[in-house]
Amino acid sequence: MTSVADQDWFRNPGLARVLDLLNHGGEARVVGGAVRNSLMGLPVSDMDIATTLLPEDVRRRAEAAGIKCVPTGLKHGTVTLVIDGHPYEVTTLRRDVDTDGRHARVEFTDDWQADAERRDLTINALYADRSGLVHDYVGGIGDIGKAHIRFIGNAAERIAEDHLRILRFFRFFAHYGRGRPDAEGIKASAAARDKIRQLSAERIWAEMKKLLSAKDPFRALLWMRTAGVLTVVLPETEKWGIDAIPVLVAAEARFGWAPDALLRLSAIVPPDSARIEAMATRLRLSTVERARLVDFAEAPAIADDLSGPAFDRLLYRHGPDGILGRIEMALAKALAETEGEADDLARMARLGSLMDRARAWKRPAMPVRGTDLMAAGIPAGPQIGEKLAALEAAWVSSNFRLGKDELLATLSP
């Protein structure tokens, strides 16, 4: 018998309180990611709970026990109980009545098998009861042992119920899979790939961002390309390729960098700001995400022998984000190409120094303002902007050494 009773997260007092509350006159079990991650030896954060009790019963019990209850998804049977600031999402067992590929109409049930069979992947349909015993209705424990990512039942039917499951299949393979992906899952994903276009851009990008954040997403991306899914989601990659991903992954392991979804995305799409803008609009990236991708596209390639002052001027003109991305890519490429020769190691050392300089860099303030020019007798209007631009260029060229008085002294009488 498989159990999670000895896991620290399962002995959490807040979780115990919720389970005890719901296991009288009904039954409640921890479901999904917490159980899956525990069996995989991975950290557990969120603890979702499935119950035979109806949402209104859960709410009444919570209120009687003095527990805050938030109706986060009553239509789908979900409420969130909050204990000591920690949320516990509680959902009544369900079966699908009707689905259209994006939304499902459900009815509540007390059948654990039916609830398991409506879920997406076998590794996500594991339930731990109050004693910690894990209940497996669809073969998830065996798939965890093999690191095999598989749809529950018929893959094509699961995808027809929710087209987002195509991307979830590849995302979970990126994080938890090993070897070749499930053949039926690949075949069904390839057949339904055009259905992805019916999903909201936010849902697509959320899944892709999680996939790109995996420790090593290369095999998942490769199989997405093989199935034609990657071309639907990121057509920009079709001719640019994904070969930079293994190079980045190796550099992350060598230098201790955290996986960076946006840097990885930058590496697999052409560095063309117009195409980046179009992609960002299509996927509805945040303003910050869009700006970072554009900064990378517009930043110049960084030579490892660049002098400190010249590098500072680049940082001022382009900002540090794009420059840092370019250095990381250059360093990753240098690592991939090195044969351990002294020249190769020296090149990586110089790039590392530039990276440190960029991370510590603070944008200097231009010492002259428009009010200074007006005080010097220049009338308000276009001349102010023109003069400021000329003075800024001179200031940057001086490696930011010229002061306010020196710059104003260069003004034509």
PLY file of the C-alpha trace (Angstrom):
ply
format ascii 1.0
element vertex 413
property float x
property float y
property float z
element edge 412
property int vertex1
property int vertex2
end_header
0.00 0.00 0.00
1.21 3.47 -0.89
0.92 6.12 1.79
1.90 9.74 2.36
1.18 9.67 6.09
4.85 10.20 6.97
5.21 13.34 4.86
5.64 16.68 6.64
3.08 18.42 4.43
0.44 15.79 5.28
0.90 16.51 9.00
0.26 20.22 8.46
-2.15 21.35 11.23
-4.27 23.42 8.86
-4.70 20.51 6.46
-5.52 18.18 9.33
-8.16 20.62 10.55
-9.82 20.79 7.11
-9.78 17.01 6.64
-11.20 16.42 10.12
-13.91 18.99 9.45
-15.03 17.29 6.24
-14.63 13.62 7.20
-17.72 13.44 9.38
-20.90 12.72 7.46
-18.86 12.83 4.26
-15.37 12.09 3.02
-12.49 14.31 1.98
-9.13 13.43 0.45
-6.11 15.36 -0.75
-5.96 15.16 -4.53
-3.66 15.97 -7.41
-0.36 17.79 -7.25
0.40 17.34 -3.57
0.05 13.56 -3.79
1.84 13.37 -7.14
4.80 15.46 -6.02
5.07 13.60 -2.74
5.36 10.26 -4.54
7.95 11.78 -6.87
10.03 13.13 -4.01
9.35 16.72 -5.06
8.35 19.73 -2.91
4.68 20.17 -2.08
3.10 23.60 -1.88
-0.63 23.70 -2.67
-2.90 21.11 -1.08
-6.17 20.66 -2.97
-8.97 18.62 -1.46
-11.79 16.60 -3.04
-14.91 15.81 -1.05
-18.24 14.03 -1.31
-19.88 16.96 0.50
-21.73 19.61 -1.49
-20.23 23.13 -1.59
-22.99 24.54 0.61
-22.32 21.85 3.22
-18.62 22.70 3.17
-19.43 26.40 3.59
-21.77 25.79 6.54
-19.27 23.58 8.32
-16.46 26.06 7.78
-18.48 28.98 9.10
-19.57 26.98 12.14
-15.92 26.16 12.84
-14.84 29.78 12.44
-12.91 29.11 9.22
-12.98 31.69 6.46
-14.71 30.36 3.34
-14.34 32.00 -0.08
-16.74 30.90 -2.90
-14.02 30.76 -5.56
-15.86 28.53 -8.04
-19.28 27.53 -6.82
-20.48 26.72 -10.35
-17.88 23.99 -10.50
-18.20 22.97 -6.87
-15.17 24.76 -5.45
-14.76 26.82 -2.29
-11.53 27.87 -0.65
-11.00 27.54 3.08
-8.37 29.84 4.57
-6.53 28.87 7.77
-3.69 31.01 9.12
-3.45 32.72 5.73
-3.04 29.45 3.82
-5.72 28.55 1.24
-7.12 25.04 0.88
-9.18 24.59 -2.28
-12.06 22.18 -1.66
-14.00 20.75 -4.61
-16.99 18.43 -4.62
-16.56 15.23 -6.64
-17.82 15.74 -10.19
-18.60 14.03 -13.44
-18.86 15.80 -16.79
-22.32 16.11 -18.28
-21.32 18.06 -21.38
-18.09 19.56 -22.75
-17.24 21.73 -25.76
-13.46 21.67 -25.73
-13.17 24.70 -23.48
-15.90 24.52 -20.84
-17.59 21.65 -19.05
-21.03 21.35 -17.52
-20.71 19.12 -14.47
-22.89 17.38 -11.95
-21.87 16.48 -8.43
-21.34 12.88 -7.39
-20.02 10.77 -4.53
-18.26 8.38 -6.92
-14.46 8.62 -6.59
-13.90 6.51 -9.70
-16.05 8.86 -11.80
-14.23 11.91 -10.43
-10.87 10.35 -11.27
-11.89 9.42 -14.80
-12.89 12.98 -15.70
-9.40 14.30 -14.92
-6.67 14.75 -17.53
-3.54 12.72 -16.72
-3.13 9.58 -14.63
-0.48 11.15 -12.37
-2.92 13.93 -11.45
-5.74 11.61 -10.33
-4.33 10.29 -7.07
-6.15 10.75 -3.76
-4.78 10.52 -0.21
-7.42 9.80 2.43
-7.36 10.98 6.06
-5.00 8.16 7.05
-2.58 9.03 4.23
-3.43 5.97 2.13
-3.21 6.77 -1.59
-6.11 5.67 -3.79
-5.35 5.13 -7.47
-8.22 4.46 -9.88
-6.43 4.98 -13.21
-2.89 3.62 -12.89
-1.19 6.83 -11.83
1.18 5.22 -9.31
2.60 2.91 -11.97
3.04 5.82 -14.38
4.87 7.81 -11.71
7.25 4.89 -11.24
8.00 4.94 -14.99
7.91 8.76 -15.33
5.27 8.13 -17.99
2.83 10.94 -18.81
-0.44 9.47 -20.03
-3.99 10.63 -20.54
-6.70 8.90 -18.53
-8.60 6.50 -20.77
-8.88 7.54 -24.41
-6.48 10.41 -25.19
-8.58 11.82 -28.04
-11.67 11.93 -25.81
-9.80 13.68 -23.00
-8.51 16.30 -25.45
-11.96 16.77 -27.00
-13.26 17.64 -23.54
-10.68 20.41 -23.08
-8.24 21.38 -25.83
-5.88 22.93 -23.28
-4.99 19.38 -22.30
-2.75 19.20 -25.37
-0.46 21.81 -23.86
-0.79 20.32 -20.38
0.32 16.95 -21.77
3.55 18.45 -23.08
4.01 20.68 -20.03
3.78 17.74 -17.63
6.09 15.74 -19.87
8.62 18.58 -19.67
8.51 18.60 -15.88
7.95 14.95 -15.00
8.38 12.76 -18.08
11.22 10.54 -19.15
11.98 8.70 -22.38
9.47 8.97 -25.23
6.07 10.56 -24.63
3.01 8.36 -24.67
2.36 7.41 -28.32
-1.42 7.72 -28.06
-1.05 11.13 -26.44
1.24 12.36 -29.23
-1.08 11.02 -31.93
-4.19 12.59 -30.36
-2.40 15.92 -29.79
-1.24 16.04 -33.41
-4.75 15.30 -34.69
-6.35 18.04 -32.56
-3.58 20.67 -32.72
-5.65 23.21 -34.64
-8.20 23.21 -31.81
-5.63 25.09 -29.72
-6.54 28.21 -31.70
-9.93 28.18 -29.97
-8.32 28.69 -26.56
-7.75 32.08 -24.98
-4.30 33.57 -25.46
-3.89 33.88 -21.69
-4.39 30.15 -21.16
-1.98 29.27 -23.97
0.77 31.54 -22.67
0.27 30.40 -19.07
0.88 26.78 -20.12
3.83 27.64 -22.37
5.45 29.76 -19.68
5.22 26.86 -17.23
6.61 24.47 -19.85
9.53 26.77 -20.63
10.27 26.97 -16.90
10.95 23.23 -16.64
14.47 22.16 -15.74
14.96 20.88 -19.30
12.06 21.54 -21.72
13.94 20.55 -24.87
12.44 17.08 -25.40
8.94 18.41 -24.81
9.50 21.20 -27.34
10.98 18.71 -29.79
7.93 16.46 -29.57
5.64 19.47 -29.81
7.38 20.36 -33.05
7.10 16.76 -34.27
3.35 16.78 -33.56
2.88 20.17 -35.25
1.76 21.72 -31.97
4.68 24.12 -31.60
3.99 25.66 -35.00
0.42 26.40 -33.93
1.45 27.95 -30.62
4.72 29.62 -31.62
4.92 29.86 -35.43
7.92 32.16 -34.95
10.01 29.12 -34.03
9.31 27.22 -37.24
12.36 28.44 -39.19
14.39 29.74 -36.26
14.57 26.43 -34.40
14.87 25.30 -30.78
18.50 24.17 -30.74
19.49 26.99 -28.37
17.54 25.34 -25.54
20.05 22.54 -24.74
22.83 25.14 -24.85
21.01 27.29 -22.30
20.11 24.31 -20.11
23.77 23.26 -19.97
24.82 26.79 -19.02
22.17 26.96 -16.30
23.53 23.76 -14.80
27.15 24.94 -15.03
26.66 28.47 -13.71
23.78 27.92 -11.29
21.26 30.02 -13.19
17.59 29.49 -12.49
15.47 28.39 -15.49
14.28 31.55 -17.24
11.19 31.10 -19.42
11.53 34.49 -21.12
15.22 34.05 -21.94
14.45 30.63 -23.36
11.62 32.10 -25.43
13.98 34.80 -26.68
16.39 32.09 -27.76
13.88 30.24 -29.97
12.24 33.15 -31.82
13.90 35.55 -34.29
15.30 38.70 -32.61
13.07 40.96 -34.67
11.26 43.56 -32.60
8.29 43.82 -34.99
7.71 40.06 -34.87
8.23 40.04 -31.12
5.62 42.77 -30.70
3.17 40.80 -32.85
3.81 37.63 -30.85
3.40 39.48 -27.56
0.09 40.91 -28.73
-1.16 37.55 -29.96
-0.30 35.78 -26.69
-1.26 38.79 -24.56
2.00 38.91 -22.69
2.28 41.38 -19.84
3.83 44.80 -20.42
6.93 43.74 -18.49
7.29 40.50 -20.47
6.82 42.28 -23.79
9.40 44.94 -22.90
11.97 42.36 -21.87
11.62 40.38 -25.10
11.85 43.54 -27.21
14.88 44.72 -25.22
16.61 41.44 -25.98
15.75 41.65 -29.68
17.06 45.20 -29.96
20.19 44.74 -27.85
23.43 44.28 -29.81
25.60 41.19 -29.65
28.19 41.58 -26.89
31.88 41.11 -27.67
33.75 39.57 -24.74
36.67 42.01 -25.17
34.49 45.11 -24.83
36.02 47.72 -22.53
34.25 48.74 -19.33
33.43 52.33 -20.44
32.17 51.15 -23.84
30.03 48.54 -22.09
28.59 51.18 -19.75
27.59 53.24 -22.77
25.76 50.24 -24.21
23.98 49.68 -20.93
22.86 53.31 -20.88
21.55 53.21 -24.45
19.84 49.81 -24.30
19.17 49.14 -20.62
20.52 46.16 -18.67
17.79 43.57 -19.30
18.37 42.97 -22.98
22.13 43.23 -22.57
22.11 40.67 -19.76
20.13 38.28 -21.93
22.64 38.70 -24.74
25.55 38.03 -22.39
23.87 34.92 -20.99
23.33 33.61 -24.50
26.93 34.42 -25.45
28.22 32.72 -22.32
26.05 29.65 -22.95
27.33 29.44 -26.53
30.93 29.87 -25.37
30.46 27.03 -22.89
29.03 24.78 -25.60
31.96 25.52 -27.91
34.78 25.35 -25.38
37.27 22.54 -25.44
38.84 23.55 -22.15
41.60 25.60 -23.79
42.99 28.63 -21.94
41.60 31.03 -24.56
38.10 29.56 -24.19
38.21 29.83 -20.41
39.50 33.41 -20.62
36.65 34.33 -22.97
34.07 32.93 -20.55
35.74 34.76 -17.70
35.52 38.07 -19.58
31.85 37.49 -20.36
31.25 36.63 -16.71
32.86 39.90 -15.66
30.63 41.83 -18.06
27.61 40.03 -16.60
28.62 41.03 -13.07
29.12 44.62 -14.25
25.68 44.68 -15.87
23.98 43.30 -12.77
25.63 45.93 -10.56
25.06 48.80 -13.01
22.87 51.73 -11.99
21.67 54.18 -14.58
23.43 57.54 -14.14
21.30 60.71 -14.12
21.81 63.22 -16.91
23.10 66.34 -15.09
21.33 68.88 -17.35
17.58 69.37 -17.53
15.29 71.44 -19.66
14.92 74.04 -16.92
18.71 74.51 -16.96
18.59 75.29 -20.67
15.77 77.79 -20.28
17.71 79.48 -17.47
20.63 79.72 -19.91
18.45 81.68 -22.32
17.17 79.01 -24.69
13.45 79.55 -25.40
10.93 76.84 -24.68
10.09 74.73 -27.69
11.71 72.18 -29.99
15.16 73.67 -29.39
15.12 72.43 -25.80
14.74 68.82 -26.87
17.36 69.14 -29.60
19.89 70.74 -27.28
19.24 68.20 -24.52
19.77 65.34 -26.97
23.06 66.85 -28.15
24.28 67.42 -24.59
23.29 63.90 -23.57
25.25 62.46 -26.50
28.32 64.46 -25.45
27.88 63.37 -21.84
27.60 59.70 -22.79
30.64 59.98 -25.07
32.62 61.40 -22.14
31.78 58.19 -20.24
29.41 60.24 -18.08
32.25 62.38 -16.68
31.18 65.84 -17.86
29.29 67.80 -15.21
26.47 70.27 -15.52
28.65 73.37 -15.84
30.95 71.73 -18.37
28.03 70.66 -20.52
26.32 74.08 -20.38
29.62 75.68 -21.35
29.49 73.84 -24.67
26.25 75.58 -25.68
26.61 77.89 -28.67
26.27 81.56 -27.71
0 1
1 2
2 3
3 4
4 5
5 6
6 7
7 8
8 9
9 10
10 11
11 12
12 13
13 14
14 15
15 16
16 17
17 18
18 19
19 20
20 21
21 22
22 23
23 24
24 25
25 26
26 27
27 28
28 29
29 30
30 31
31 32
32 33
33 34
34 35
35 36
36 37
37 38
38 39
39 40
40 41
41 42
42 43
43 44
44 45
45 46
46 47
47 48
48 49
49 50
50 51
51 52
52 53
53 54
54 55
55 56
56 57
57 58
58 59
59 60
60 61
61 62
62 63
63 64
64 65
65 66
66 67
67 68
68 69
69 70
70 71
71 72
72 73
73 74
74 75
75 76
76 77
77 78
78 79
79 80
80 81
81 82
82 83
83 84
84 85
85 86
86 87
87 88
88 89
89 90
90 91
91 92
92 93
93 94
94 95
95 96
96 97
97 98
98 99
99 100
100 101
101 102
102 103
103 104
104 105
105 106
106 107
107 108
108 109
109 110
110 111
111 112
112 113
113 114
114 115
115 116
116 117
117 118
118 119
119 120
120 121
121 122
122 123
123 124
124 125
125 126
126 127
127 128
128 129
129 130
130 131
131 132
132 133
133 134
134 135
135 136
136 137
137 138
138 139
139 140
140 141
141 142
142 143
143 144
144 145
145 146
146 147
147 148
148 149
149 150
150 151
151 152
152 153
153 154
154 155
155 156
156 157
157 158
158 159
159 160
160 161
161 162
162 163
163 164
164 165
165 166
166 167
167 168
168 169
169 170
170 171
171 172
172 173
173 174
174 175
175 176
176 177
177 178
178 179
179 180
180 181
181 182
182 183
183 184
184 185
185 186
186 187
187 188
188 189
189 190
190 191
191 192
192 193
193 194
194 195
195 196
196 197
197 198
198 199
199 200
200 201
201 202
202 203
203 204
204 205
205 206
206 207
207 208
208 209
209 210
210 211
211 212
212 213
213 214
214 215
215 216
216 217
217 218
218 219
219 220
220 221
221 222
222 223
223 224
224 225
225 226
226 227
227 228
228 229
229 230
230 231
231 232
232 233
233 234
234 235
235 236
236 237
237 238
238 239
239 240
240 241
241 242
242 243
243 244
244 245
245 246
246 247
247 248
248 249
249 250
250 251
251 252
252 253
253 254
254 255
255 256
256 257
257 258
258 259
259 260
260 261
261 262
262 263
263 264
264 265
265 266
266 267
267 268
268 269
269 270
270 271
271 272
272 273
273 274
274 275
275 276
276 277
277 278
278 279
279 280
280 281
281 282
282 283
283 284
284 285
285 286
286 287
287 288
288 289
289 290
290 291
291 292
292 293
293 294
294 295
295 296
296 297
297 298
298 299
299 300
300 301
301 302
302 303
303 304
304 305
305 306
306 307
307 308
308 309
309 310
310 311
311 312
312 313
313 314
314 315
315 316
316 317
317 318
318 319
319 320
320 321
321 322
322 323
323 324
324 325
325 326
326 327
327 328
328 329
329 330
330 331
331 332
332 333
333 334
334 335
335 336
336 337
337 338
338 339
339 340
340 341
341 342
342 343
343 344
344 345
345 346
346 347
347 348
348 349
349 350
350 351
351 352
352 353
353 354
354 355
355 356
356 357
357 358
358 359
359 360
360 361
361 362
362 363
363 364
364 365
365 366
366 367
367 368
368 369
369 370
370 371
371 372
372 373
373 374
374 375
375 376
376 377
377 378
378 379
379 380
380 381
381 382
382 383
383 384
384 385
385 386
386 387
387 388
388 389
389 390
390 391
391 392
392 393
393 394
394 395
395 396
396 397
397 398
398 399
399 400
400 401
401 402
402 403
403 404
404 405
405 406
406 407
407 408
408 409
409 410
410 411
411 412
